[in-house]
Amino acid sequence: MGDLRLELPPRDQLAFLAGLGVLTALELIEWPVALAIGVGHELARSRHGKVLREFGEALEDA
């Protein structure tokens, strides 16, 4: 089998996502809100809307 590599996001993004997780675990925000914030953050961060294009392609295949 080939090497299985897990690429982690940059530390600042991990900290952001961990903060969302903590807020959700403490029930300060509900999980759908945390999910929407996380997805919005990733879409804003992605270069040239790559994630948005992939999401659109996945919707077309569904």
Gaussian input, Z-matrix of N, CA and C with variables (Angstrom, degrees):
# hf/3-21g

backbone

0 1
 N
 C     1     B1
 C     2     B2     1     A1
 N     3     B3     2     A2     1     D1
 C     4     B4     3     A3     2     D2
 C     5     B5     4     A4     3     D3
 N     6     B6     5     A5     4     D4
 C     7     B7     6     A6     5     D5
 C     8     B8     7     A7     6     D6
 N     9     B9     8     A8     7     D7
 C    10    B10     9     A9     8     D8
 C    11    B11    10    A10     9     D9
 N    12    B12    11    A11    10    D10
 C    13    B13    12    A12    11    D11
 C    14    B14    13    A13    12    D12
 N    15    B15    14    A14    13    D13
 C    16    B16    15    A15    14    D14
 C    17    B17    16    A16    15    D15
 N    18    B18    17    A17    16    D16
 C    19    B19    18    A18    17    D17
 C    20    B20    19    A19    18    D18
 N    21    B21    20    A20    19    D19
 C    22    B22    21    A21    20    D20
 C    23    B23    22    A22    21    D21
 N    24    B24    23    A23    22    D22
 C    25    B25    24    A24    23    D23
 C    26    B26    25    A25    24    D24
 N    27    B27    26    A26    25    D25
 C    28    B28    27    A27    26    D26
 C    29    B29    28    A28    27    D27
 N    30    B30    29    A29    28    D28
 C    31    B31    30    A30    29    D29
 C    32    B32    31    A31    30    D30
 N    33    B33    32    A32    31    D31
 C    34    B34    33    A33    32    D32
 C    35    B35    34    A34    33    D33
 N    36    B36    35    A35    34    D34
 C    37    B37    36    A36    35    D35
 C    38    B38    37    A37    36    D36
 N    39    B39    38    A38    37    D37
 C    40    B40    39    A39    38    D38
 C    41    B41    40    A40    39    D39
 N    42    B42    41    A41    40    D40
 C    43    B43    42    A42    41    D41
 C    44    B44    43    A43    42    D42
 N    45    B45    44    A44    43    D43
 C    46    B46    45    A45    44    D44
 C    47    B47    46    A46    45    D45
 N    48    B48    47    A47    46    D46
 C    49    B49    48    A48    47    D47
 C    50    B50    49    A49    48    D48
 N    51    B51    50    A50    49    D49
 C    52    B52    51    A51    50    D50
 C    53    B53    52    A52    51    D51
 N    54    B54    53    A53    52    D52
 C    55    B55    54    A54    53    D53
 C    56    B56    55    A55    54    D54
 N    57    B57    56    A56    55    D55
 C    58    B58    57    A57    56    D56
 C    59    B59    58    A58    57    D57
 N    60    B60    59    A59    58    D58
 C    61    B61    60    A60    59    D59
 C    62    B62    61    A61    60    D60
 N    63    B63    62    A62    61    D61
 C    64    B64    63    A63    62    D62
 C    65    B65    64    A64    63    D63
 N    66    B66    65    A65    64    D64
 C    67    B67    66    A66    65    D65
 C    68    B68    67    A67    66    D66
 N    69    B69    68    A68    67    D67
 C    70    B70    69    A69    68    D68
 C    71    B71    70    A70    69    D69
 N    72    B72    71    A71    70    D70
 C    73    B73    72    A72    71    D71
 C    74    B74    73    A73    72    D72
 N    75    B75    74    A74    73    D73
 C    76    B76    75    A75    74    D74
 C    77    B77    76    A76    75    D75
 N    78    B78    77    A77    76    D76
 C    79    B79    78    A78    77    D77
 C    80    B80    79    A79    78    D78
 N    81    B81    80    A80    79    D79
 C    82    B82    81    A81    80    D80
 C    83    B83    82    A82    81    D81
 N    84    B84    83    A83    82    D82
 C    85    B85    84    A84    83    D83
 C    86    B86    85    A85    84    D84
 N    87    B87    86    A86    85    D85
 C    88    B88    87    A87    86    D86
 C    89    B89    88    A88    87    D87
 N    90    B90    89    A89    88    D88
 C    91    B91    90    A90    89    D89
 C    92    B92    91    A91    90    D90
 N    93    B93    92    A92    91    D91
 C    94    B94    93    A93    92    D92
 C    95    B95    94    A94    93    D93
 N    96    B96    95    A95    94    D94
 C    97    B97    96    A96    95    D95
 C    98    B98    97    A97    96    D96
 N    99    B99    98    A98    97    D97
 C   100   B100    99    A99    98    D98
 C   101   B101   100   A100    99    D99
 N   102   B102   101   A101   100   D100
 C   103   B103   102   A102   101   D101
 C   104   B104   103   A103   102   D102
 N   105   B105   104   A104   103   D103
 C   106   B106   105   A105   104   D104
 C   107   B107   106   A106   105   D105
 N   108   B108   107   A107   106   D106
 C   109   B109   108   A108   107   D107
 C   110   B110   109   A109   108   D108
 N   111   B111   110   A110   109   D109
 C   112   B112   111   A111   110   D110
 C   113   B113   112   A112   111   D111
 N   114   B114   113   A113   112   D112
 C   115   B115   114   A114   113   D113
 C   116   B116   115   A115   114   D114
 N   117   B117   116   A116   115   D115
 C   118   B118   117   A117   116   D116
 C   119   B119   118   A118   117   D117
 N   120   B120   119   A119   118   D118
 C   121   B121   120   A120   119   D119
 C   122   B122   121   A121   120   D120
 N   123   B123   122   A122   121   D121
 C   124   B124   123   A123   122   D122
 C   125   B125   124   A124   123   D123
 N   126   B126   125   A125   124   D124
 C   127   B127   126   A126   125   D125
 C   128   B128   127   A127   126   D126
 N   129   B129   128   A128   127   D127
 C   130   B130   129   A129   128   D128
 C   131   B131   130   A130   129   D129
 N   132   B132   131   A131   130   D130
 C   133   B133   132   A132   131   D131
 C   134   B134   133   A133   132   D132
 N   135   B135   134   A134   133   D133
 C   136   B136   135   A135   134   D134
 C   137   B137   136   A136   135   D135
 N   138   B138   137   A137   136   D136
 C   139   B139   138   A138   137   D137
 C   140   B140   139   A139   138   D138
 N   141   B141   140   A140   139   D139
 C   142   B142   141   A141   140   D140
 C   143   B143   142   A142   141   D141
 N   144   B144   143   A143   142   D142
 C   145   B145   144   A144   143   D143
 C   146   B146   145   A145   144   D144
 N   147   B147   146   A146   145   D145
 C   148   B148   147   A147   146   D146
 C   149   B149   148   A148   147   D147
 N   150   B150   149   A149   148   D148
 C   151   B151   150   A150   149   D149
 C   152   B152   151   A151   150   D150
 N   153   B153   152   A152   151   D151
 C   154   B154   153   A153   152   D152
 C   155   B155   154   A154   153   D153
 N   156   B156   155   A155   154   D154
 C   157   B157   156   A156   155   D155
 C   158   B158   157   A157   156   D156
 N   159   B159   158   A158   157   D157
 C   160   B160   159   A159   158   D158
 C   161   B161   160   A160   159   D159
 N   162   B162   161   A161   160   D160
 C   163   B163   162   A162   161   D161
 C   164   B164   163   A163   162   D162
 N   165   B165   164   A164   163   D163
 C   166   B166   165   A165   164   D164
 C   167   B167   166   A166   165   D165
 N   168   B168   167   A167   166   D166
 C   169   B169   168   A168   167   D167
 C   170   B170   169   A169   168   D168
 N   171   B171   170   A170   169   D169
 C   172   B172   171   A171   170   D170
 C   173   B173   172   A172   171   D171
 N   174   B174   173   A173   172   D172
 C   175   B175   174   A174   173   D173
 C   176   B176   175   A175   174   D174
 N   177   B177   176   A176   175   D175
 C   178   B178   177   A177   176   D176
 C   179   B179   178   A178   177   D177
 N   180   B180   179   A179   178   D178
 C   181   B181   180   A180   179   D179
 C   182   B182   181   A181   180   D180
 N   183   B183   182   A182   181   D181
 C   184   B184   183   A183   182   D182
 C   185   B185   184   A184   183   D183

   B1=1.4557
   B2=1.5188
   B3=1.3227
   B4=1.4518
   B5=1.5184
   B6=1.2981
   B7=1.4643
   B8=1.5185
   B9=1.2958
   B10=1.4552
   B11=1.5192
   B12=1.3176
   B13=1.4649
   B14=1.5187
   B15=1.2928
   B16=1.4529
   B17=1.5124
   B18=1.3259
   B19=1.4581
   B20=1.5242
   B21=1.3134
   B22=1.4586
   B23=1.5217
   B24=1.3210
   B25=1.4629
   B26=1.5302
   B27=1.3350
   B28=1.4822
   B29=1.5312
   B30=1.3214
   B31=1.4745
   B32=1.5195
   B33=1.3325
   B34=1.4603
   B35=1.5280
   B36=1.3183
   B37=1.4642
   B38=1.5288
   B39=1.3355
   B40=1.4618
   B41=1.5217
   B42=1.3244
   B43=1.4681
   B44=1.5254
   B45=1.3169
   B46=1.4590
   B47=1.5302
   B48=1.3363
   B49=1.4579
   B50=1.5296
   B51=1.3258
   B52=1.4623
   B53=1.5284
   B54=1.3269
   B55=1.4672
   B56=1.5195
   B57=1.3408
   B58=1.4652
   B59=1.5263
   B60=1.3346
   B61=1.4628
   B62=1.5210
   B63=1.3130
   B64=1.4673
   B65=1.5192
   B66=1.3330
   B67=1.4692
   B68=1.5238
   B69=1.3234
   B70=1.4628
   B71=1.5227
   B72=1.3333
   B73=1.4695
   B74=1.5207
   B75=1.3215
   B76=1.4677
   B77=1.5310
   B78=1.3273
   B79=1.4629
   B80=1.5288
   B81=1.3408
   B82=1.4602
   B83=1.5206
   B84=1.3434
   B85=1.4600
   B86=1.5223
   B87=1.3080
   B88=1.4578
   B89=1.5224
   B90=1.3537
   B91=1.4631
   B92=1.5210
   B93=1.3566
   B94=1.4744
   B95=1.5310
   B96=1.3314
   B97=1.4656
   B98=1.5276
   B99=1.3279
   B100=1.4621
   B101=1.5244
   B102=1.3146
   B103=1.4628
   B104=1.5279
   B105=1.3320
   B106=1.4611
   B107=1.5302
   B108=1.3186
   B109=1.4656
   B110=1.5333
   B111=1.3256
   B112=1.4579
   B113=1.5204
   B114=1.3267
   B115=1.4672
   B116=1.5255
   B117=1.3173
   B118=1.4623
   B119=1.5195
   B120=1.3160
   B121=1.4601
   B122=1.5289
   B123=1.3283
   B124=1.4637
   B125=1.5244
   B126=1.3167
   B127=1.4627
   B128=1.5233
   B129=1.3149
   B130=1.4594
   B131=1.5264
   B132=1.3093
   B133=1.4579
   B134=1.5207
   B135=1.2920
   B136=1.4693
   B137=1.5320
   B138=1.2821
   B139=1.4606
   B140=1.5080
   B141=1.3118
   B142=1.4594
   B143=1.5255
   B144=1.3164
   B145=1.4615
   B146=1.5172
   B147=1.3310
   B148=1.4688
   B149=1.5230
   B150=1.3083
   B151=1.4621
   B152=1.5218
   B153=1.3235
   B154=1.4597
   B155=1.5278
   B156=1.3148
   B157=1.4745
   B158=1.5192
   B159=1.3382
   B160=1.4611
   B161=1.5212
   B162=1.3271
   B163=1.4590
   B164=1.5252
   B165=1.3168
   B166=1.4575
   B167=1.5180
   B168=1.3243
   B169=1.4585
   B170=1.5222
   B171=1.3272
   B172=1.4705
   B173=1.5222
   B174=1.3293
   B175=1.4766
   B176=1.5269
   B177=1.3265
   B178=1.4693
   B179=1.5231
   B180=1.3293
   B181=1.4709
   B182=1.5227
   B183=1.3139
   B184=1.4775
   B185=1.5174
   A1=110.01
   A2=115.46
   A3=120.73
   A4=111.88
   A5=114.20
   A6=119.57
   A7=110.50
   A8=115.43
   A9=121.34
   A10=107.34
   A11=115.55
   A12=119.94
   A13=109.61
   A14=114.14
   A15=121.21
   A16=107.35
   A17=115.67
   A18=120.00
   A19=108.35
   A20=115.41
   A21=120.66
   A22=110.64
   A23=116.35
   A24=118.91
   A25=110.53
   A26=116.33
   A27=119.87
   A28=111.22
   A29=115.29
   A30=121.14
   A31=113.06
   A32=117.22
   A33=118.71
   A34=110.97
   A35=116.40
   A36=119.28
   A37=110.44
   A38=117.29
   A39=120.35
   A40=110.97
   A41=116.35
   A42=120.49
   A43=110.36
   A44=116.99
   A45=121.22
   A46=110.34
   A47=116.08
   A48=120.48
   A49=111.61
   A50=116.73
   A51=120.36
   A52=110.26
   A53=116.45
   A54=120.41
   A55=111.56
   A56=116.48
   A57=119.68
   A58=110.24
   A59=115.90
   A60=120.19
   A61=112.66
   A62=115.92
   A63=120.45
   A64=110.41
   A65=117.04
   A66=119.94
   A67=111.54
   A68=115.59
   A69=119.98
   A70=110.69
   A71=116.82
   A72=120.85
   A73=111.45
   A74=116.50
   A75=120.73
   A76=112.21
   A77=115.24
   A78=123.33
   A79=112.93
   A80=115.33
   A81=120.06
   A82=110.61
   A83=115.29
   A84=121.41
   A85=107.24
   A86=116.63
   A87=120.63
   A88=109.27
   A89=116.55
   A90=120.23
   A91=113.51
   A92=120.57
   A93=116.83
   A94=112.59
   A95=116.26
   A96=120.59
   A97=109.40
   A98=117.19
   A99=121.09
   A100=110.42
   A101=116.50
   A102=120.59
   A103=110.92
   A104=116.42
   A105=120.26
   A106=111.26
   A107=117.02
   A108=120.87
   A109=109.90
   A110=116.82
   A111=120.68
   A112=112.39
   A113=116.56
   A114=120.28
   A115=110.12
   A116=117.10
   A117=120.59
   A118=111.81
   A119=116.30
   A120=120.97
   A121=110.51
   A122=116.59
   A123=120.25
   A124=111.16
   A125=117.40
   A126=120.01
   A127=111.23
   A128=116.61
   A129=120.43
   A130=111.36
   A131=116.91
   A132=122.06
   A133=112.65
   A134=117.30
   A135=120.22
   A136=111.19
   A137=114.79
   A138=120.51
   A139=110.41
   A140=115.65
   A141=123.85
   A142=113.13
   A143=116.22
   A144=119.94
   A145=114.20
   A146=118.07
   A147=121.38
   A148=111.03
   A149=116.99
   A150=120.85
   A151=110.08
   A152=116.38
   A153=120.42
   A154=110.60
   A155=117.23
   A156=120.51
   A157=110.93
   A158=116.72
   A159=120.49
   A160=111.08
   A161=116.91
   A162=121.03
   A163=110.14
   A164=117.14
   A165=121.81
   A166=111.63
   A167=116.58
   A168=120.22
   A169=111.12
   A170=116.96
   A171=120.41
   A172=110.63
   A173=116.43
   A174=119.27
   A175=110.99
   A176=116.08
   A177=119.18
   A178=111.53
   A179=116.69
   A180=121.27
   A181=112.32
   A182=117.82
   A183=120.97
   A184=111.49
   D1=151.91
   D2=178.76
   D3=-77.20
   D4=169.82
   D5=178.11
   D6=-67.86
   D7=134.93
   D8=174.43
   D9=-100.32
   D10=115.85
   D11=-177.77
   D12=-115.65
   D13=136.22
   D14=176.56
   D15=-112.70
   D16=117.67
   D17=-179.20
   D18=-100.92
   D19=117.97
   D20=179.82
   D21=-85.68
   D22=149.51
   D23=175.79
   D24=-69.35
   D25=167.28
   D26=178.17
   D27=-57.40
   D28=157.68
   D29=-176.61
   D30=-57.39
   D31=-39.99
   D32=-178.23
   D33=-65.18
   D34=-35.98
   D35=178.21
   D36=-71.90
   D37=-38.56
   D38=175.95
   D39=-61.09
   D40=-40.91
   D41=179.02
   D42=-64.11
   D43=-41.00
   D44=178.79
   D45=-61.90
   D46=-48.15
   D47=-179.14
   D48=-66.50
   D49=-36.90
   D50=176.73
   D51=-64.31
   D52=-40.40
   D53=176.93
   D54=-61.09
   D55=-42.26
   D56=176.45
   D57=-61.65
   D58=-41.09
   D59=179.01
   D60=-62.51
   D61=-41.65
   D62=179.09
   D63=-65.86
   D64=-45.55
   D65=178.38
   D66=-60.12
   D67=-37.34
   D68=178.68
   D69=-70.53
   D70=-43.45
   D71=179.99
   D72=-62.75
   D73=-35.68
   D74=178.73
   D75=-81.89
   D76=1.44
   D77=-179.93
   D78=59.24
   D79=32.21
   D80=174.37
   D81=-82.57
   D82=-26.86
   D83=170.36
   D84=-134.36
   D85=152.60
   D86=-179.83
   D87=-83.21
   D88=154.91
   D89=-174.99
   D90=-60.54
   D91=-35.94
   D92=178.04
   D93=-64.36
   D94=-33.74
   D95=178.13
   D96=-68.05
   D97=-43.74
   D98=178.27
   D99=-62.33
   D100=-40.53
   D101=178.65
   D102=-63.26
   D103=-45.20
   D104=179.44
   D105=-62.98
   D106=-40.69
   D107=178.53
   D108=-65.13
   D109=-44.12
   D110=179.85
   D111=-62.83
   D112=-43.82
   D113=178.86
   D114=-65.87
   D115=-43.80
   D116=178.15
   D117=-61.04
   D118=-40.39
   D119=178.30
   D120=-62.98
   D121=-44.00
   D122=-179.81
   D123=-66.01
   D124=-40.89
   D125=178.37
   D126=-63.24
   D127=-40.42
   D128=179.33
   D129=-68.53
   D130=-32.31
   D131=-177.16
   D132=-80.53
   D133=-29.65
   D134=-173.51
   D135=-65.78
   D136=146.91
   D137=179.63
   D138=-80.84
   D139=129.73
   D140=174.25
   D141=54.69
   D142=27.82
   D143=175.99
   D144=65.95
   D145=30.01
   D146=-178.21
   D147=-56.20
   D148=-46.07
   D149=-179.32
   D150=-64.00
   D151=-40.32
   D152=179.49
   D153=-63.32
   D154=-41.18
   D155=177.25
   D156=-62.81
   D157=-45.25
   D158=179.48
   D159=-63.06
   D160=-38.81
   D161=177.83
   D162=-63.57
   D163=-43.61
   D164=178.09
   D165=-62.27
   D166=-40.71
   D167=177.82
   D168=-65.87
   D169=-38.71
   D170=177.96
   D171=-65.16
   D172=-38.10
   D173=177.28
   D174=-65.72
   D175=-37.48
   D176=178.58
   D177=-64.95
   D178=-35.63
   D179=-179.62
   D180=-76.57
   D181=-18.27
   D182=-176.12
   D183=-75.31

